[in-house]
C-alpha cells in the first residue's frame, strides 16, 4: 500500500524538509490589513511580524476550507492508496475536524486523520517520522500506532513576551494581564487535554527559560535518544544562542531551531519563546 503524508502549515516544517520527506502541506491563513495570506506560501514569518507593527488592527486566522482538503485528497488518490493527515491540536483549531469530514467525502483513497494535540515544529516531528515509516512500506494503521507511541514522549513549554495577546485570546482575564505585566510575569504555557493552559507563572524571561531547561534535563536523564526544537517569535538570534548553549550542555540531544509562524504568532505575539522535545524514534 502506498501512503501519502499530509500536514498543515502550523507544523512549520521547512520546505526543504517537506520536499526531502515528500510531505504535503495544506495552509492555514492569516487575515492582515484586510488581505488574506496563506502562511508558508503568501507570507513568511519575518514579513508577518514586520507587517503587524504597521497595522492598528490585530490579525485574525482561518483554517483550511473543506474544499481545499477534498481537492488535495482527490489529487493524492491518483497516486496513493492512503493518506495520513496530521494536524494541529483539535482543541485550538477545527483543521483536524476538516480532515475527518473531507476524508469521508473522497473516494479512491483511505484517509487517516491524526490529531497531534500540539502545534509548531513539535507537530512537525510526527509527519517526518510517518514519512520515514511510509517509505519503509509500513501499513498506515501501523504508522498511526507508532505515532501514538511517539505522542507519549512529546512535551512542549512556551512563554509569551506580552500578556495582552493571551488576554485578547481569552487565556487571561484583563486584570491578570495588567497585574502580570506590572510584575513582569512570564507565564509558562503548555498543551493539556488539547488546549493551551498555564503551567507555571515565573517572574522573568531568564527564569522561565531556565525552568524549561530543567524539565528538559529531567527527560534527558531517562537515557533514551531525544530530539528537541527551540521555537521563537521573531527572536532568531536569541533562539540560536540558546540552542548553542543547550547543545554544549546536552551533546547527545538533536537540537534544531524553528519559529512561531503567522497563525500561531497571531495568538502568542512577537517575542514568544518555547521548546519542545520527543524521543527519537
Helices and strands as residue ranges (DSSP letters): E 3-8, G 9-11, H 15-21, E 23-26, E 29-32, E 35-38, H 45-53, E 60-62, H 66-76, E 82-87, H 95-105, E 110-115, H 120-135, H 140-151, E 155-159, H 163-168, H 174-182, E 186-192, E 195-202, H 205-220, E 226-232, H 236-249, E 254-259, H 262-268, E 273-279
